[in-house]
């Protein structure tokens, strides 16, 4: 009984897929002559990311730089000196003698009018313009602001994950999240049917997960460390490394300035796809990550990780509802 419980307690995203399925798998690539099946049994419809030249999002108008310099140089004209027209003032009277015609010397006091020199006004100093934001920085900035405003969300997640020697797994999960960091997950579907209906809950920053297996063992409740291999993912990821809160904290940062790869749709929603060329801190094999942002709500809709050219992890959120009337009871398992 104890052994069975420990097996079924691998609640979500566990390494329990068919061991014979070791070939690389990409849920976006349709196999010749066959449709790829999603976690919920529905066909995956391939929707290639369009190139930025076809992307409908436009960069906001940055506006003119503040503080345009004033080119006025004081008065429009300057008065010029005209020394030939300066009048003589205070001339002494001339004294004449009856015997002579000599003129007495004349003393004159001459006042020279000075030119009215215009005073130059100092040029106003233009304020430095804020650095222009790229399109990707604008998207990430809006995504960060959007996440800051919400208090909770309820979502449905489609998850794909694979690792050499263990094969791929697919799952459909219902997720509840309440700030500052309480999460609950209900495993709706899984490649291995033994894990269907498993439930778990955890809080960000606390190294433990509490949960119940599905099926006949659902009456059992246990608490395990977050890094226990019974509750880590197929690639040994902790859940608090790949949930939405972790994605926002790590990737929704305008200073990273990733490449705008293009756009796609998730459940009819327009999604901008950003590409990060990086190795993340919890899986050194990852060389590239993609992040999809809903262009209406600016909420995360896609997160993918690649090892070279192979897609090894994918999270899609086809359904998201914000600011629901949740209570503590909604997070019980």
Secondary structure, 3 states (H helix, E strand, C coil): CHHHHHHHCCCCCCCCCCCCCCCCCCCCCCCCCCCCECCCCCECCCCCCCCHHHCCCCCCCCCCCCCCCCCCCCCCCCCCCCHHHCCEECCCCCCCCCCCCCCCCCCCEECCCCCCCCCCCCCCCCCCCCCCCCHHHHHHHHHHHHHHHCCEEEEEEEEEEEECCCEEEEEEEEEEEECCCEEEEEEEEECCHHHCCCEEEEECCCCCEEEECCHHHCCCCEEECCCCCCCCCCCCCCHHHHCHHHHHHHHCCHHHCCEEEEEEEECCEEEEEEEEECCECCECCCCEEEEEEECCCCCEEEEEEEECCEEEEEEEEEEEEECCCCCHHHHCC
